[in-house]
Amino acid sequence: MLNPQVEAAADASSAIKLDPCFAKGYLHAAKVQLARGNGAEARATLQAGLRTTLQTDCPLPTCLSWRTRWWRWRRLTPPPRVSRSASREVRRRARLQSAKATARGRGGA
């Protein structure tokens, strides 16, 4: 039986050769290199993986939600989020309602 690090390195390199867009292959290769004490090589491997997977010819990863993939496919910006002032107002109203409910429960207001 081979050394587990050697087996892991072989698995990671075969995964990268089979599918260069598979980001986990680069991650596993970098983890093996870190375990061996090669931090600089691990960083270079991760950077190479990022460069490769962020190319336009790589398909979108399936681990992203369908909504994120759809927005990226449409190349649109995501819908605007609720402004902070609006969310503060919603929280303030909820606090007031809970305070009123608490006061009613105690026999007040």
C-alpha positions as CSV (number, residue, x, y, z in Angstrom):
1,M,0.0,0.0,0.0
2,L,1.2,3.5,-0.9
3,N,1.7,6.3,1.5
4,P,-1.8,8.1,1.9
5,Q,-0.2,11.4,0.9
6,V,1.1,9.9,-2.3
7,E,-2.3,8.3,-3.1
8,A,-4.1,11.6,-2.4
9,A,-1.6,13.5,-4.6
10,A,-2.2,11.0,-7.4
11,D,-5.9,11.3,-7.0
12,A,-5.8,15.1,-7.1
13,S,-3.6,15.2,-10.2
14,S,-5.8,12.7,-12.0
15,A,-8.9,14.7,-11.1
16,I,-7.2,17.9,-12.5
17,K,-6.2,16.0,-15.7
18,L,-9.7,14.6,-16.2
19,D,-11.4,18.0,-15.6
20,P,-9.3,21.1,-15.4
21,C,-12.4,23.1,-14.4
22,F,-13.0,21.0,-11.3
23,A,-11.9,23.3,-8.5
24,K,-11.9,20.6,-5.8
25,G,-9.1,18.8,-7.5
26,Y,-6.8,21.9,-7.1
27,L,-8.0,22.2,-3.5
28,H,-7.1,18.6,-2.7
29,A,-3.7,19.0,-4.4
30,A,-3.0,22.1,-2.3
31,K,-4.1,20.3,0.9
32,V,-1.6,17.5,0.2
33,Q,1.1,20.0,-0.5
34,L,0.4,21.8,2.8
35,A,0.5,18.4,4.6
36,R,4.0,17.9,3.1
37,G,5.1,21.3,4.2
38,N,5.1,23.0,0.8
39,G,3.1,26.2,1.5
40,A,4.4,28.1,-1.6
41,E,3.5,25.2,-3.9
42,A,0.1,24.9,-2.3
43,R,-0.6,28.6,-2.9
44,A,0.6,28.4,-6.5
45,T,-1.7,25.4,-7.0
46,L,-4.7,27.2,-5.6
47,Q,-3.9,30.3,-7.8
48,A,-3.6,28.1,-10.9
49,G,-6.9,26.5,-10.0
50,L,-8.6,29.9,-9.6
51,R,-7.2,31.1,-12.9
52,T,-8.4,27.9,-14.7
53,T,-11.9,27.7,-13.1
54,L,-12.7,31.4,-13.6
55,Q,-12.1,31.2,-17.3
56,T,-15.2,31.7,-19.4
57,D,-15.0,28.3,-21.1
58,C,-15.5,26.5,-17.8
59,P,-19.2,25.7,-17.0
60,L,-20.7,27.2,-13.9
61,P,-20.3,25.1,-10.8
62,T,-23.3,23.1,-9.8
63,C,-22.7,23.8,-6.1
64,L,-24.1,27.4,-6.6
65,S,-27.8,27.9,-6.2
66,W,-30.0,27.9,-9.3
67,R,-30.7,31.6,-8.8
68,T,-27.0,32.6,-8.7
69,R,-26.3,30.5,-11.8
70,W,-29.3,32.1,-13.5
71,W,-28.0,35.6,-12.7
72,R,-24.5,34.8,-13.9
73,W,-25.9,33.2,-17.0
74,R,-28.0,36.3,-17.8
75,R,-25.0,38.5,-16.8
76,L,-27.2,40.8,-14.8
77,T,-26.7,42.2,-11.5
78,P,-28.7,40.6,-8.8
79,P,-31.9,42.3,-7.6
80,P,-31.3,45.2,-5.2
81,R,-31.4,44.3,-1.5
82,V,-33.6,46.1,0.9
83,S,-31.9,49.3,2.1
84,R,-30.7,49.4,5.7
85,S,-33.0,52.1,6.7
86,A,-36.0,50.1,5.5
87,S,-34.9,47.0,7.4
88,R,-34.4,49.2,10.5
89,E,-37.9,50.4,10.2
90,V,-39.2,46.9,9.9
91,R,-37.3,45.8,13.0
92,R,-38.5,48.9,15.0
93,R,-42.1,48.1,14.1
94,A,-41.6,44.5,15.2
95,R,-40.1,45.7,18.6
96,L,-43.0,48.1,19.1
97,Q,-45.6,45.4,18.4
98,S,-43.9,42.9,20.7
99,A,-43.7,45.5,23.5
100,K,-47.4,46.2,23.1
101,A,-48.2,42.5,23.2
102,T,-46.1,42.1,26.3
103,A,-47.8,45.1,28.0
104,R,-51.3,43.7,27.1
105,G,-50.3,40.4,28.7
106,R,-49.3,42.1,31.9
107,G,-52.6,43.9,32.1
108,G,-51.2,47.3,31.0
109,A,-52.0,49.6,28.0
